[in-house]
Amino acid sequence: MLDQAGGYTTVDGRKIGGVVMEMKNITLRFGGVVAIKDISFDIREGEIRAIIGPNGAGKSSMLNVISGFYVPSEGEVWFHGEKRPPMRPFEVARQGIARTFQNIALFEGMSVLDNVMTGRLTHMKTGLFSQALWKGPAEKEETENREVAEKIIDFLEIQHIRKTPVSRLPYGLKKRVELARALAAQPKLLLLDEPMAGMNVEEKEDMSRFILDVNDEFGTTIALIEHDMGVVMDLSDRVVVMDYGKKIGDGPPDEVRNNQDVIDAYLGVAHD
């Protein structure tokens, strides 16, 4: 990995751009409990950035700060060179940040296509009255957004279930539908909260392939939380490691893998 002004080149020759998001001295408190303590790191354009750590390390809290769901008690969040003020999640979504959830958050009674279409809501501009009539601009907008949704469905190879109610799908396919909904928003930054959780080996391989394809073909910047160390090391360009709300490591996977603080805290391997 070679450092360059404003970015870097990965070992496989991919060009990573400048900083998309920067977390500056983030501290998050819930009453007397400090979930995150003075953590700083950045996410660069076009990279896959992983956040790892043991249970209770503060990973999900950090992802919720990035997504705007939590407002940090101290510190600043910068996005595309501008300090981000406190925002509601839908305002963050309009900035181009989309996410999946650790616990699946789909509309179970709706079809796969309709769930994916909800990811297009931030791109829909016509009013409620025009949509009810479904004429003129509303019809054109609906058609254009449906085309985007259908392309995402084809990309993730779920055409065969596009009209199936989500409630009838197995767990692994539900996770793929949730990824499709997030991609339908055409995000500048995609946040994945444990995308492999609860999957078998084959499902993990499929999801890993899709994540790499999303990054490669769409150029989407990705930040993910994942417990499977093998997945993290294979997918990620850089890894930040948290433990008890503190940052204990940050760098390329090989560097993090050999960091003794990380080994002790996360991998549980004792010193010689």
C-alpha positions as CSV (number, residue, x, y, z in Angstrom):
1,M,0.0,0.0,0.0
2,L,1.7,3.2,-1.2
3,D,0.9,6.6,0.3
4,Q,-0.1,9.3,-2.2
5,A,-1.1,12.9,-1.8
6,G,-4.9,12.8,-1.1
7,G,-5.1,9.0,-1.3
8,Y,-3.2,5.8,-1.7
9,T,-2.8,2.8,-4.0
10,T,-3.7,-0.6,-2.7
11,V,-1.5,-3.7,-3.0
12,D,-3.7,-4.9,-5.9
13,G,-3.3,-1.6,-7.7
14,R,-6.6,0.1,-7.0
15,K,-6.6,3.9,-6.7
16,I,-8.1,5.1,-3.4
17,G,-9.1,8.8,-3.4
18,G,-9.2,11.6,-0.8
19,V,-11.1,11.7,2.5
20,V,-14.9,11.3,2.2
21,M,-15.6,11.3,5.9
22,E,-13.5,12.2,8.9
23,M,-14.3,11.4,12.6
24,K,-12.5,13.9,14.8
25,N,-12.1,13.1,18.5
26,I,-15.5,11.5,18.8
27,T,-16.8,10.8,22.3
28,L,-20.3,9.4,22.9
29,R,-21.9,9.2,26.4
30,F,-25.1,7.6,27.6
31,G,-25.5,9.1,31.0
32,G,-22.4,8.0,32.9
33,V,-21.5,5.3,30.4
34,V,-18.8,6.2,27.8
35,A,-19.5,4.2,24.7
36,I,-16.9,5.9,22.6
37,K,-13.8,7.8,23.9
38,D,-11.9,10.3,21.8
39,I,-11.7,8.3,18.6
40,S,-10.4,9.8,15.3
41,F,-10.2,8.1,11.9
42,D,-11.1,8.8,8.2
43,I,-12.9,7.0,5.4
44,R,-11.5,7.5,1.9
45,E,-13.2,7.5,-1.5
46,G,-13.5,4.1,-3.1
47,E,-12.1,2.1,-0.2
48,I,-13.7,-0.7,2.0
49,R,-13.1,0.4,5.6
50,A,-13.8,-2.0,8.4
51,I,-14.6,-1.3,12.1
52,I,-13.9,-4.3,14.3
53,G,-13.7,-5.2,18.0
54,P,-15.0,-7.5,20.7
55,N,-18.7,-7.3,21.8
56,G,-19.3,-4.1,23.6
57,A,-16.4,-2.3,22.0
58,G,-18.6,0.5,20.6
59,K,-18.6,-0.5,16.9
60,S,-22.4,-0.2,16.4
61,S,-22.4,3.1,18.4
62,M,-19.7,4.4,16.0
63,L,-21.7,3.3,13.0
64,N,-24.8,5.1,14.4
65,V,-22.7,8.3,14.8
66,I,-21.6,8.0,11.2
67,S,-25.2,7.5,10.0
68,G,-26.4,10.5,12.0
69,F,-28.6,8.4,14.3
70,Y,-26.4,9.4,17.3
71,V,-25.0,12.9,17.8
72,P,-21.6,12.7,19.5
73,S,-21.2,14.2,23.0
74,E,-17.8,15.6,21.9
75,G,-16.0,15.8,18.6
76,E,-16.9,16.5,15.0
77,V,-18.1,14.6,11.9
78,W,-16.8,16.0,8.6
79,F,-18.3,14.8,5.3
80,H,-16.9,15.9,1.9
81,G,-14.8,18.6,3.6
82,E,-17.7,20.2,5.6
83,K,-18.5,19.9,9.2
84,R,-21.8,18.1,9.6
85,P,-24.2,19.7,12.0
86,P,-26.7,17.5,14.0
87,M,-29.1,16.0,11.5
88,R,-32.0,13.7,11.4
89,P,-31.4,10.3,9.7
90,F,-33.4,11.2,6.6
91,E,-31.3,14.4,6.2
92,V,-28.2,12.3,6.3
93,A,-29.7,9.9,3.8
94,R,-30.2,12.9,1.4
95,Q,-26.5,13.6,1.7
96,G,-25.8,10.2,0.1
97,I,-25.3,7.9,3.1
98,A,-27.2,4.6,3.2
99,R,-27.0,1.6,5.5
100,T,-28.1,-1.9,6.3
101,F,-28.9,-3.1,9.9
102,Q,-27.6,-5.8,12.1
103,N,-31.2,-6.9,12.7
104,I,-33.0,-7.1,9.4
105,A,-35.3,-4.0,9.0
106,L,-37.4,-4.9,6.0
107,F,-41.1,-4.5,5.3
108,E,-42.1,-8.2,5.7
109,G,-45.5,-7.8,4.1
110,M,-44.2,-6.2,0.9
111,S,-42.5,-7.8,-2.1
112,V,-38.8,-7.7,-2.7
113,L,-39.3,-5.1,-5.5
114,D,-41.4,-2.8,-3.3
115,N,-38.8,-3.0,-0.5
116,V,-36.0,-2.1,-2.9
117,M,-38.1,0.8,-4.2
118,T,-38.3,2.3,-0.8
119,G,-34.6,2.9,-1.2
120,R,-35.5,5.4,-4.0
121,L,-37.6,7.7,-1.8
122,T,-34.9,10.3,-1.4
123,H,-34.8,10.6,-5.2
124,M,-38.5,11.1,-5.6
125,K,-39.6,14.8,-6.0
126,T,-43.2,14.7,-7.1
127,G,-45.9,15.5,-4.5
128,L,-48.4,13.2,-3.0
129,F,-51.2,14.5,-5.2
130,S,-49.3,13.8,-8.4
131,Q,-48.3,10.4,-7.2
132,A,-51.9,9.5,-6.4
133,L,-53.0,10.5,-10.0
134,W,-49.9,8.7,-11.4
135,K,-49.8,10.9,-14.5
136,G,-47.2,13.1,-16.2
137,P,-44.1,13.7,-14.1
138,A,-45.1,11.2,-11.4
139,E,-45.5,8.4,-13.9
140,K,-42.1,9.3,-15.5
141,E,-40.4,9.5,-12.1
142,E,-41.9,6.1,-11.0
143,T,-40.7,4.5,-14.2
144,E,-37.2,5.9,-13.9
145,N,-36.9,4.8,-10.3
146,R,-38.3,1.4,-11.0
147,E,-35.6,0.9,-13.7
148,V,-32.9,1.7,-11.1
149,A,-34.4,-0.8,-8.7
150,E,-34.7,-3.5,-11.3
151,K,-31.0,-3.0,-12.2
152,I,-30.0,-3.5,-8.6
153,I,-32.1,-6.6,-8.3
154,D,-30.4,-8.0,-11.4
155,F,-27.0,-7.1,-10.1
156,L,-27.6,-9.0,-6.8
157,E,-29.1,-11.9,-8.7
158,I,-32.5,-11.9,-7.0
159,Q,-34.7,-11.6,-10.1
160,H,-36.4,-14.9,-9.3
161,I,-37.8,-13.5,-6.0
162,R,-38.6,-9.9,-7.1
163,K,-42.4,-10.4,-6.6
164,T,-42.1,-12.6,-3.5
165,P,-43.1,-11.2,-0.1
166,V,-40.1,-10.7,2.1
167,S,-41.7,-12.7,4.9
168,R,-41.4,-15.9,2.8
169,L,-37.6,-15.6,2.2
170,P,-34.8,-17.4,4.1
171,Y,-32.5,-15.3,6.2
172,G,-29.6,-15.1,3.7
173,L,-31.8,-13.7,0.9
174,K,-33.4,-11.2,3.3
175,K,-29.9,-9.8,4.0
176,R,-29.3,-9.5,0.2
177,V,-32.6,-7.7,-0.2
178,E,-31.6,-5.3,2.5
179,L,-28.3,-4.6,0.7
180,A,-30.4,-4.1,-2.5
181,R,-32.5,-1.5,-0.8
182,A,-29.5,0.4,0.4
183,L,-27.9,0.3,-3.0
184,A,-31.1,1.6,-4.6
185,A,-30.4,4.9,-2.9
186,Q,-27.2,5.1,-5.0
187,P,-25.2,6.2,-1.9
188,K,-21.8,7.9,-1.8
189,L,-21.1,6.1,1.4
190,L,-22.6,2.6,2.2
191,L,-22.7,1.5,5.8
192,L,-23.0,-2.3,6.5
193,D,-23.8,-3.4,10.0
194,E,-22.6,-7.1,10.3
195,P,-23.7,-8.1,6.7
196,M,-22.6,-11.7,7.3
197,A,-24.2,-12.2,10.7
198,G,-26.1,-15.5,10.9
199,M,-25.1,-16.7,7.5
200,N,-23.7,-20.1,6.5
201,V,-20.4,-20.4,4.6
202,E,-22.0,-20.3,1.1
203,E,-24.1,-17.3,2.0
204,K,-21.0,-15.5,3.4
205,E,-19.1,-16.2,0.2
206,D,-21.9,-14.8,-1.9
207,M,-22.2,-11.7,0.2
208,S,-18.5,-11.1,0.2
209,R,-18.5,-11.3,-3.6
210,F,-21.4,-8.8,-3.9
211,I,-19.6,-6.4,-1.5
212,L,-16.5,-6.5,-3.6
213,D,-18.5,-6.1,-6.8
214,V,-20.4,-3.1,-5.5
215,N,-17.1,-1.4,-4.6
216,D,-15.5,-2.3,-7.9
217,E,-18.3,-1.7,-10.4
218,F,-20.1,1.2,-8.7
219,G,-17.1,2.7,-7.0
220,T,-19.1,2.8,-3.8
221,T,-17.2,3.7,-0.6
222,I,-18.0,1.2,2.0
223,A,-17.7,1.1,5.8
224,L,-18.6,-2.1,7.5
225,I,-18.8,-3.8,10.9
226,E,-18.2,-7.5,10.9
227,H,-17.2,-10.2,13.5
228,D,-15.8,-12.7,11.0
229,M,-12.1,-11.9,11.0
230,G,-11.5,-13.9,7.8
231,V,-14.1,-11.8,6.0
232,V,-12.7,-8.5,7.4
233,M,-9.1,-9.3,6.4
234,D,-10.1,-10.5,2.9
235,L,-12.4,-7.6,2.1
236,S,-11.0,-4.5,3.8
237,D,-8.4,-2.0,2.6
238,R,-8.0,-0.6,6.1
239,V,-9.2,-1.6,9.5
240,V,-9.9,0.4,12.6
241,V,-10.0,-1.6,15.9
242,M,-12.0,-0.6,19.0
243,D,-12.0,-2.0,22.5
244,Y,-14.0,-0.7,25.4
245,G,-14.8,2.5,23.4
246,K,-11.2,3.2,22.6
247,K,-9.2,2.9,19.3
248,I,-6.4,0.4,19.7
249,G,-5.4,-0.1,16.1
250,D,-5.8,1.4,12.6
251,G,-4.2,0.4,9.4
252,P,-4.0,-2.2,6.6
253,P,-5.3,-5.7,7.5
254,D,-1.8,-7.2,7.8
255,E,-0.6,-4.5,10.1
256,V,-3.7,-4.8,12.3
257,R,-3.4,-8.6,12.3
258,N,0.1,-8.3,13.8
259,N,-0.8,-5.6,16.3
260,Q,-0.3,-7.1,19.8
261,D,-2.9,-4.9,21.4
262,V,-5.4,-6.2,18.8
263,I,-4.3,-9.8,19.3
264,D,-4.8,-9.4,23.1
265,A,-8.1,-7.7,22.9
266,Y,-9.9,-9.2,19.9
267,L,-8.1,-12.4,19.0
268,G,-7.4,-13.5,22.5
269,V,-3.9,-14.7,21.9
270,A,-1.5,-14.3,24.8
271,H,2.0,-12.9,24.7
272,D,4.9,-15.4,24.4
